Amino acid sequence: MDYPELAGPLKGRGAVTNRSGRFEPESRETVDDGWELDDADLPPLRTTVTFERPKTIITRNTSPDIPFDRSINPYRGCEHGCVYCYARPSHAYLGLSPGLDFESRLFAKPEAAKFLEQELSKPGYKPQVINIGANTDPYQPIERRHKITRQVLEVLSRFNHPVSVITKSDLICRDIDILAPMAERGLAGVGVSVTTLDAKLARALEPRAPRPDKRLAAIRKLSEAGIPVAVMAAPMIPVLNDAELERILEAAAEAGAVGAGYILLRLPLELKELFTEWLRTHVPDMADHVLNQVRETRGGGLYDAEFKTRMKGTGQRAELLAQRFDLACKRLNLNNQRPQEFGMDRPQSSVPPPEPRPGDQLRLF
């Protein structure tokens, strides 16, 4: 069943519509012809998972905005359904909608661990921190069944390879048995995203992600297991949740977080329309005010893709947010660990070699 431009939110979904991606030759637009469609007449929007086998599993980047140059995404699309997700436009490359398709038509890489082992075993490979979850959440609901992220972590652990993980799911606690020993060897760090402490707002923004209290509980469990954790207060949305910044950092620090970061709302490509639709559906009285404040942080538009400013924005409101963040981190003793202690930017020379496996040929270096 197609849901081209369904008006009003579907239960458990973030996007309001399934508007066409930017590469589609034809687009569809809702026109009210006087005949009302009862949503109850539509079948439920079900999640499908398609297996794919890419030629390589490690994605490399040269962005000056992020502290790693390589990443792994076990899944494409994300069932959490976060309406603000900057990865949504990537679904257009598949001929699918960045709207409802992104959160319901998912792609999994079941052979990710095998391909990773092959890449790490290549002569001349130089280890640097691999991030898991830079694009889509590696612990979204389908990970509970497919366990691809866990398999990837097992390979990285065996190779003594440094890793950082970003997630908003408490499912990561399932893999403490892998992450804790890696952290003890200085090889692992975790970032847990907390967008808001308001459960009602979180349910609207991130309909299938764990509640804020569960994420804070995950920070506590990971920290108690000896795994360094940073809280990611992201995205900060002007008017909607940016007033919560200090409270989020305080709650995370109390739970054991040792680091923190934040990102200003990013609205690339189709995300501008998707987020605007969400605002006009869920908070219509605030929609124009939110959008105007976003423009103030983006040089008059809804997005600025320039390196070094796309993550934090510009203008007075963005500068004030940065100052508030710095002051809160100083007060809460966050971000005082060196990158190496947090499992980030680990020097290549300090990474021990992997343990030999049966059949491996010993090499002299």
Secondary structure, DSSP 4 states (H G I P E B T S, - for coil): ---SS--SPPTT-S-S--PPPTT-S--------S-PPPGGGSPP---EEEE---S---EE---TTSS-SEEE-SEES-TT--TT-TTGGGGGGGTS-TTHHHHHEEEE-TTHHHHHHHHHTSTT----PEEE-SSS-TTSTTHHHH-HHHHHHHHHHHTT--EEEEES-GGGGGGHHHHHHHHHTT-EEEEEE---S-HHHHHHHSTTSPPHHHHHHHHHHHHHTT--EEEEEEEE-TTTTGGGHHHHHHHHHHHT--EEEEEE----TTHHHHHHHHHHHH-TTTHHHHHHHHHHHTTTSS----TTTTTT--SHHHHHHHHHHHHHHHHHT-S-S-GGGGTSS--GGGSPPPPP-TTPPP---
